[in-house]
Amino acid sequence: MAVSSSKSLQQTWRLRPRAITLAVAYAGVAGLWIFTSDWILFAILQDSAAVERWSVAKGIAFVTITALFLLVLMWRTLGVLENAFNALKASERRLSSSRSQLSAVINSARDAIITIDGNGSVLSFNPAAERVFGCSARQVLGKSVNQLIPTGVDDNTHEFLITQALRASGEDFPVEMSVSRVRGRYGVMYTVILRDIGRRLEQEKALRDLNENLERKVAERTRELRDAVVRAQAADRLKSAFLATMSHELRTPLNSIIGFTGIVLQELAGPLNEEQSRQLQMVRGSARHLLDLINDVLDLSKIEAGELQVRSEPFDARESLERVVASIKPLADKKNLQLHVSIDPAVGLMISDRRRLEQIVINLLNNAIKFTDRGSVTLECQLLGKEHGEKELRVDVSDTGIGIEPVHLSGLFQPFNQIDTGLTREHEGTGLGLAICRRLCELLGGRISVSSEQGKGSRFTVELPANQPQETEIKELQ
């Protein structure tokens, strides 16, 4: 619509030179017509009365043609003017609507919007600006913007900056300001968009202070935890050293008690009656039990202190397992339990620590017999192949004993953890056997696992590499 109105106006202005051309052409044609027509009439009629009559008719015809011509010209000219006027009115309505929309947008904006002329006088002041500065538009329109923004606004003002502004009460506050410039026919005009950032700066400062306090507290807590870890490690070393020392000191007199009791039972110092022999056997059994407990504590303390030696050397695994079974069989016979043994023919020479392997199997068989009242205990051993030609020795110890509840499985290999607890417990022990087995398996590069069902028995599985490096090492569990 705007394009058509512009064309109509252009056509209107182009009619002015055309009017001059038409007037000159009309004067020439009219003069030529009058002179030529009168000369023709005199030449044809040669009668004054007749010439006069035809002259009147000729004049009427000329006036009629001229009137029609002027009517066409005026009709077209007025039509163009009418179209231009309508287009101008439509443009004015659109402009008014655009101004209303722009005013509504500015008035509904949450940021303060101020327009300023080139002299620094305020031209407009939206409602958000009234709220921010605490004054009405009527109080600041036409006045200098310096009373609101002390730094002023001119061509040297940055497009984006953070500065101080003044409220009507005289209070200064921080603002984030965006300035845009428009140059037109009547000079330069500035549009300023302001946002009060006082609360945001306070929140940022509070957040920085909180972060600094948090970092300081974390650092302090880290130092405390580091000191606590150092103290705990020192205490753990002292505990392990104390246990190792005390266990050694206790084992010496216990071995003496066991040895002298054996001598007395052999009646080398004289005959014993039945009651004396029975009581001395009880003394020797209790001493041996106490020595086993002390040995467990000593082994665990050495492992935790990183002082337990693992010696890798070639040995016959089948022979070691058979010797362990022979030493354990009397315990099974005493409880009338069947002891089944199944060793794979492939099991033979392996490189590892013979003593620690036997210690693991003895502990597992002892536990199986201890917690089985009827049925059987089974030892199975296989040699399994792994990737890259490596071999692995797998030992399974299963029983038909009381089994283990699922809730107890997760802590089964922790030191001093026992299934049978309380003052009325039926089975003796310190709860260190399985913990030692797990630590020894890890030192030998293997692992131990368990599966069990309460009331139906348990199965412990040990998997060890069959070819450990053939050298003496001191390993420490991390």
C-alpha positions as CSV (number, residue, x, y, z in Angstrom):
1,M,0.0,0.0,0.0
2,A,2.9,2.3,0.8
3,V,4.4,1.6,-2.6
4,S,1.2,2.5,-4.4
5,S,0.8,5.8,-2.5
6,S,4.4,6.7,-3.3
7,K,3.8,6.1,-7.0
8,S,0.6,8.2,-6.8
9,L,2.5,11.1,-5.3
10,Q,5.2,10.9,-7.9
11,Q,2.6,10.9,-10.7
12,T,1.1,14.1,-9.1
13,W,4.4,16.0,-9.1
14,R,5.0,14.9,-12.7
15,L,1.8,16.6,-13.9
16,R,3.2,20.1,-13.3
17,P,5.6,20.2,-16.3
18,R,2.9,18.5,-18.3
19,A,0.4,21.3,-17.5
20,I,2.8,23.9,-19.0
21,T,3.3,21.7,-22.1
22,L,-0.5,21.2,-22.5
23,A,-1.2,25.0,-22.1
24,V,1.4,25.9,-24.7
25,A,0.1,23.3,-27.1
26,Y,-3.5,24.3,-26.5
27,A,-2.7,28.0,-27.2
28,G,-0.9,27.1,-30.4
29,V,-3.7,24.7,-31.6
30,A,-6.4,27.2,-30.6
31,G,-4.8,30.1,-32.5
32,L,-4.1,28.0,-35.5
33,W,-7.7,26.7,-35.5
34,I,-9.2,30.2,-35.2
35,F,-7.1,31.7,-38.0
36,T,-7.3,28.7,-40.4
37,S,-11.1,28.1,-39.9
38,D,-12.0,31.8,-40.5
39,W,-9.8,31.9,-43.6
40,I,-11.5,28.7,-45.0
41,L,-15.0,30.0,-44.2
42,F,-14.3,33.3,-46.1
43,A,-12.8,31.5,-49.0
44,I,-15.8,29.1,-49.3
45,L,-18.8,31.2,-48.4
46,Q,-17.9,34.7,-49.5
47,D,-21.0,35.9,-47.6
48,S,-20.7,37.9,-44.4
49,A,-23.9,36.6,-42.9
50,A,-23.2,33.0,-43.6
51,V,-19.6,33.4,-42.3
52,E,-20.9,34.9,-39.1
53,R,-23.4,32.0,-38.6
54,W,-20.7,29.4,-39.2
55,S,-18.3,31.3,-36.9
56,V,-20.8,31.0,-34.0
57,A,-21.2,27.3,-34.6
58,K,-17.4,26.9,-34.9
59,G,-17.0,28.7,-31.5
60,I,-19.6,26.6,-29.8
61,A,-17.9,23.4,-31.1
62,F,-14.5,24.7,-30.0
63,V,-15.7,25.5,-26.5
64,T,-17.4,22.1,-26.2
65,I,-14.3,20.2,-27.2
66,T,-12.2,22.3,-24.9
67,A,-14.6,21.7,-22.0
68,L,-14.5,17.9,-22.6
69,F,-10.7,18.0,-22.8
70,L,-10.4,20.0,-19.5
71,L,-12.9,17.6,-17.9
72,V,-10.8,14.6,-18.8
73,L,-7.6,16.3,-17.5
74,M,-9.3,17.4,-14.2
75,W,-10.8,14.0,-13.7
76,R,-7.5,12.2,-14.0
77,T,-5.7,14.9,-11.8
78,L,-8.3,14.8,-9.1
79,G,-8.3,10.9,-9.2
80,V,-4.6,10.9,-8.6
81,L,-4.9,13.4,-5.8
82,E,-7.7,11.4,-4.2
83,N,-5.5,8.2,-4.3
84,A,-2.6,10.0,-2.9
85,F,-4.7,11.5,0.0
86,N,-6.1,8.0,0.8
87,A,-2.7,6.5,0.8
88,L,-1.4,9.3,3.1
89,K,-4.3,8.7,5.5
90,A,-3.6,4.9,5.5
91,S,0.1,5.6,6.1
92,E,-0.8,7.9,9.0
93,R,-3.1,5.2,10.5
94,R,-0.3,2.6,10.3
95,L,2.2,5.0,11.7
96,S,-0.2,5.7,14.6
97,S,-0.7,2.0,15.2
98,S,3.0,1.3,15.1
99,R,3.6,4.2,17.6
100,S,0.9,2.7,19.9
101,Q,2.5,-0.7,19.7
102,L,6.0,0.7,20.3
103,S,4.7,2.7,23.2
104,A,3.0,-0.4,24.7
105,V,6.2,-2.4,24.4
106,I,8.3,0.4,26.0
107,N,5.8,0.9,28.8
108,S,5.6,-2.9,29.5
109,A,9.4,-3.4,29.5
110,R,10.9,-4.4,32.8
111,D,14.1,-2.4,32.1
112,A,14.2,1.4,32.3
113,I,14.2,3.0,28.8
114,I,15.0,6.6,28.4
115,T,15.4,8.6,25.2
116,I,17.6,11.7,25.1
117,D,18.3,14.4,22.5
118,G,21.7,15.7,21.5
119,N,21.6,18.3,24.2
120,G,21.2,15.7,26.9
121,S,17.5,16.5,27.6
122,V,15.1,13.7,28.5
123,L,12.5,13.0,25.7
124,S,10.8,9.9,27.1
125,F,10.7,8.0,30.4
126,N,8.9,4.7,30.6
127,P,7.1,3.3,33.7
128,A,10.0,1.0,34.5
129,A,12.3,4.1,34.7
130,E,9.9,5.7,37.0
131,R,10.1,2.7,39.4
132,V,13.9,2.5,39.2
133,F,14.5,6.2,39.8
134,G,11.6,6.8,42.1
135,C,10.1,9.8,40.2
136,S,7.5,10.4,37.5
137,A,8.1,11.1,33.9
138,R,6.5,14.6,34.3
139,Q,9.4,15.5,36.7
140,V,12.2,14.7,34.4
141,L,10.9,15.3,30.8
142,G,12.8,18.1,29.2
143,K,15.4,18.2,31.9
144,S,19.1,17.2,31.8
145,V,19.8,13.4,32.1
146,N,22.8,14.3,34.3
147,Q,20.5,14.5,37.3
148,L,19.8,10.8,36.8
149,I,23.1,9.6,35.2
150,P,25.9,11.8,36.5
151,T,28.3,10.7,33.8
152,G,25.9,11.9,31.2
153,V,25.2,10.4,27.7
154,D,27.0,11.6,24.6
155,D,29.0,10.3,21.6
156,N,31.8,9.3,23.9
157,T,29.6,7.0,26.0
158,H,30.3,3.3,25.6
159,E,27.5,1.2,24.1
160,F,27.7,-1.2,27.1
161,L,28.9,-0.2,30.6
162,I,28.3,-0.5,34.3
163,T,28.1,2.9,36.1
164,Q,26.4,4.7,39.0
165,A,22.9,6.3,38.8
166,L,21.0,8.6,41.1
167,R,17.5,8.1,42.4
168,A,15.2,11.0,43.1
169,S,16.0,10.6,46.8
170,G,19.7,11.2,46.1
171,E,20.7,7.5,46.7
172,D,23.2,6.2,44.2
173,F,23.0,2.6,42.9
174,P,24.8,0.5,40.3
175,V,23.3,0.1,36.9
176,E,24.0,-1.9,33.8
177,M,23.5,0.5,30.8
178,S,23.2,0.0,27.1
179,V,23.3,3.1,24.8
180,S,22.3,3.3,21.1
181,R,22.6,6.3,18.8
182,V,20.3,7.4,16.0
183,R,21.2,10.3,13.7
184,G,18.3,11.9,11.8
185,R,17.2,15.1,10.1
186,Y,16.9,16.8,13.4
187,G,20.2,15.7,14.9
188,V,21.3,12.8,17.1
189,M,19.1,11.0,19.6
190,Y,20.2,8.4,22.3
191,T,18.2,5.5,23.6
192,V,19.4,4.3,27.0
193,I,18.3,1.0,28.5
194,L,19.1,0.7,32.3
195,R,18.9,-2.2,34.7
196,D,19.4,-1.9,38.5
197,I,22.0,-4.6,39.3
198,G,22.4,-3.8,43.0
199,R,20.8,-7.0,44.2
200,R,22.7,-9.1,41.7
201,L,26.0,-7.6,42.8
202,E,25.0,-8.4,46.4
203,Q,24.2,-12.0,45.5
204,E,27.4,-12.4,43.6
205,K,29.4,-11.0,46.6
206,A,27.5,-13.3,48.9
207,L,28.2,-16.3,46.6
208,R,31.9,-15.3,46.4
209,D,32.1,-15.1,50.2
210,L,30.3,-18.4,50.5
211,N,32.7,-20.0,48.0
212,E,35.7,-18.6,49.9
213,N,34.3,-19.9,53.2
214,L,33.5,-23.2,51.6
215,E,37.0,-23.5,50.2
216,R,38.5,-22.5,53.5
217,K,36.3,-25.1,55.4
218,V,37.2,-27.8,52.8
219,A,40.9,-27.0,53.2
220,E,40.6,-27.1,57.0
221,R,38.6,-30.3,56.9
222,T,41.1,-31.8,54.4
223,R,43.9,-31.0,56.7
224,E,42.0,-32.5,59.6
225,L,41.3,-35.6,57.6
226,R,44.9,-35.9,56.5
227,D,46.1,-35.5,60.1
228,A,43.5,-38.1,61.2
229,V,44.7,-40.5,58.4
230,V,48.3,-40.0,59.5
231,R,47.3,-40.6,63.1
232,A,45.3,-43.7,62.1
233,Q,48.1,-45.1,60.0
234,A,50.5,-44.5,62.9
235,A,48.1,-46.2,65.3
236,D,47.6,-49.1,62.9
237,R,51.3,-49.6,62.6
238,L,51.7,-49.4,66.4
239,K,48.9,-51.9,66.7
240,S,50.4,-54.3,64.2
241,A,53.8,-54.0,65.8
242,F,52.3,-54.5,69.3
243,L,50.4,-57.5,68.1
244,A,53.4,-59.0,66.4
245,T,55.6,-58.4,69.4
246,M,53.0,-59.7,71.9
247,S,52.1,-62.7,69.8
248,H,55.8,-63.6,69.6
249,E,56.2,-63.2,73.3
250,L,53.1,-65.3,74.0
251,R,54.0,-68.1,71.6
252,T,57.4,-68.8,73.4
253,P,55.8,-69.8,76.8
254,L,52.9,-71.6,75.0
255,N,55.3,-73.8,73.1
256,S,57.1,-74.5,76.3
257,I,53.8,-75.5,78.0
258,I,52.9,-77.8,75.0
259,G,56.4,-79.3,75.0
260,F,56.6,-80.0,78.7
261,T,53.0,-81.3,78.8
262,G,53.9,-83.8,76.1
263,I,57.0,-84.9,78.1
264,V,54.9,-85.4,81.2
265,L,52.2,-87.3,79.2
266,Q,55.0,-89.6,77.9
267,E,55.6,-90.5,81.6
268,L,59.3,-89.8,81.3
269,A,59.2,-88.2,84.8
270,G,57.1,-90.9,86.3
271,P,53.7,-92.7,85.9
272,L,50.4,-90.8,85.7
273,N,47.0,-91.9,86.8
274,E,44.1,-91.7,84.4
275,E,42.7,-88.5,85.8
276,Q,46.1,-86.7,85.7
277,S,46.6,-87.9,82.1
278,R,43.1,-86.6,81.1
279,Q,43.7,-83.2,82.6
280,L,47.1,-82.8,81.1
281,Q,45.7,-83.6,77.7
282,M,43.1,-80.9,78.3
283,V,45.9,-78.5,79.2
284,R,47.8,-79.4,76.0
285,G,44.7,-79.1,73.9
286,S,43.9,-75.6,75.3
287,A,47.5,-74.5,74.8
288,R,47.5,-75.6,71.2
289,H,44.1,-73.9,70.6
290,L,45.5,-70.7,72.2
291,L,48.7,-71.0,70.0
292,D,46.6,-71.3,66.9
293,L,44.7,-68.1,67.8
294,I,47.9,-66.3,68.4
295,N,49.4,-67.5,65.1
296,D,46.3,-66.2,63.3
297,V,46.7,-62.8,65.0
298,L,50.4,-62.7,64.2
299,D,49.8,-63.6,60.5
300,L,47.1,-60.9,60.1
301,S,49.3,-58.3,61.8
302,K,52.2,-59.1,59.5
303,I,50.0,-58.9,56.5
304,E,48.6,-55.5,57.5
305,A,52.1,-54.3,58.3
306,G,53.3,-55.4,54.9
307,E,55.9,-57.7,56.5
308,L,54.6,-61.1,55.4
309,Q,57.0,-62.8,53.0
310,V,55.7,-64.7,50.0
311,R,58.3,-67.2,48.6
312,S,57.7,-68.5,45.1
313,E,59.3,-71.8,44.3
314,P,58.5,-75.0,42.4
315,F,56.7,-77.7,44.4
316,D,54.3,-80.5,43.9
317,A,50.8,-79.2,44.5
318,R,49.2,-82.7,44.6
319,E,51.7,-83.8,47.3
320,S,50.9,-80.7,49.4
321,L,47.2,-81.1,49.2
322,E,47.4,-84.8,50.1
323,R,49.5,-83.9,53.1
324,V,46.9,-81.3,54.2
325,V,44.1,-83.9,53.8
326,A,46.1,-86.4,55.9
327,S,46.6,-83.8,58.7
328,I,42.9,-82.8,58.7
329,K,41.4,-86.3,58.4
330,P,41.5,-87.1,62.2
331,L,39.3,-84.0,62.8
332,A,36.7,-85.3,60.3
333,D,36.9,-88.8,61.8
334,K,36.4,-87.4,65.3
335,K,33.0,-85.8,64.1
336,N,32.1,-88.9,62.0
337,L,32.2,-86.8,58.8
338,Q,33.0,-88.2,55.4
339,L,36.1,-86.4,53.8
340,H,36.0,-86.7,50.0
341,V,39.0,-85.7,47.9
342,S,39.1,-85.2,44.2
343,I,42.3,-84.0,42.6
344,D,42.6,-83.6,38.8
345,P,45.4,-85.8,37.4
346,A,46.8,-82.6,35.6
347,V,47.6,-81.1,39.0
348,G,51.3,-81.4,39.7
349,L,54.2,-79.1,39.7
350,M,53.4,-75.4,40.2
351,I,55.4,-72.3,41.2
352,S,54.0,-70.5,44.2
353,D,54.3,-70.4,48.0
354,R,53.8,-74.0,49.3
355,R,53.4,-72.9,52.9
356,R,50.7,-70.2,52.2
357,L,48.8,-72.6,49.9
358,E,48.7,-75.2,52.6
359,Q,47.7,-72.6,55.1
360,I,44.7,-71.5,53.0
361,V,43.5,-75.0,52.4
362,I,43.9,-76.0,56.1
363,N,41.9,-72.9,57.2
364,L,39.1,-73.7,54.8
365,L,38.9,-77.4,55.7
366,N,39.0,-76.6,59.4
367,N,36.1,-74.1,59.0
368,A,34.2,-76.7,56.9
369,I,34.6,-79.4,59.6
370,K,33.9,-76.9,62.4
371,F,30.5,-75.8,61.0
372,T,29.4,-79.3,59.8
373,D,27.7,-81.6,62.3
374,R,26.8,-84.4,59.9
375,G,27.3,-85.3,56.3
376,S,30.6,-84.6,54.5
377,V,33.3,-82.2,53.5
378,T,34.7,-82.3,50.0
379,L,38.0,-81.0,48.6
380,E,38.2,-80.7,44.8
381,C,41.2,-79.4,42.8
382,Q,41.6,-78.7,39.1
383,L,44.2,-77.1,36.8
384,L,42.5,-74.7,34.4
385,G,43.9,-73.1,31.3
386,K,43.7,-69.3,30.8
387,E,44.7,-66.8,28.0
388,H,48.2,-66.7,26.7
389,G,48.9,-70.2,27.9
390,E,48.7,-69.4,31.6
391,K,47.5,-72.0,34.1
392,E,45.4,-71.5,37.2
393,L,44.9,-73.8,40.2
394,R,41.3,-74.0,41.4
395,V,40.6,-75.4,44.8
396,D,36.9,-75.9,46.0
397,V,36.1,-76.8,49.6
398,S,32.4,-77.6,50.1
399,D,30.4,-79.0,53.1
400,T,26.9,-79.9,54.2
401,G,27.0,-77.8,57.3
402,I,24.8,-75.0,58.6
403,G,25.4,-72.6,55.7
404,I,25.5,-68.8,55.8
405,E,22.7,-66.3,55.6
406,P,22.9,-63.9,52.6
407,V,23.1,-60.9,55.0
408,H,26.4,-62.3,56.4
409,L,28.1,-63.0,53.1
410,S,29.3,-59.4,52.4
411,G,31.3,-59.2,55.6
412,L,32.5,-62.8,55.7
413,F,36.1,-62.0,54.9
414,Q,36.5,-59.1,57.3
415,P,38.8,-59.6,60.4
416,F,37.0,-60.7,63.6
417,N,33.8,-61.3,61.7
418,Q,32.0,-64.4,62.9
419,I,28.6,-66.0,62.0
420,D,28.2,-67.5,65.4
421,T,28.3,-64.6,67.8
422,G,27.1,-63.9,71.3
423,L,28.0,-65.4,74.7
424,T,26.2,-68.7,73.9
425,R,28.0,-69.4,70.6
426,E,28.8,-73.1,70.0
427,H,31.9,-72.7,67.7
428,E,35.3,-71.4,68.9
429,G,37.6,-69.1,66.9
430,T,38.6,-65.5,66.5
431,G,37.0,-64.9,63.1
432,L,40.4,-64.3,61.5
433,G,40.8,-67.5,59.4
434,L,38.8,-66.3,56.3
435,A,40.3,-62.8,56.5
436,I,43.8,-64.4,56.4
437,C,42.8,-66.6,53.5
438,R,41.6,-63.7,51.5
439,R,44.7,-61.6,52.2
440,L,47.0,-64.6,51.4
441,C,45.1,-65.2,48.1
442,E,45.6,-61.6,47.1
443,L,49.3,-61.8,48.0
444,L,49.6,-64.8,45.8
445,G,47.9,-63.0,42.9
446,G,44.6,-64.9,43.2
447,R,41.2,-64.6,44.7
448,I,38.7,-66.3,46.9
449,S,34.9,-66.4,46.7
450,V,32.0,-68.1,48.5
451,S,28.5,-69.4,47.7
452,S,26.2,-70.7,50.4
453,E,22.6,-71.6,51.3
454,Q,21.5,-71.6,54.9
455,G,20.9,-75.2,56.2
456,K,22.4,-76.8,53.1
457,G,26.1,-76.0,53.3
458,S,28.8,-73.7,51.8
459,R,31.3,-73.8,49.0
460,F,34.6,-71.7,49.1
461,T,36.5,-71.4,45.8
462,V,40.2,-70.4,45.7
463,E,41.8,-69.5,42.3
464,L,45.6,-69.0,42.2
465,P,48.0,-68.6,39.3
466,A,50.1,-71.8,38.9
467,N,53.2,-70.0,37.7
468,Q,54.2,-67.1,40.0
469,P,57.6,-65.4,39.4
470,Q,60.3,-67.6,41.0
471,E,61.8,-65.2,43.4
472,T,61.4,-64.1,47.0
473,E,59.2,-61.0,47.4
474,I,57.8,-58.9,50.3
475,K,54.4,-57.6,49.3
476,E,52.2,-55.1,51.0
477,L,48.4,-54.9,50.6
478,Q,47.2,-51.4,49.8
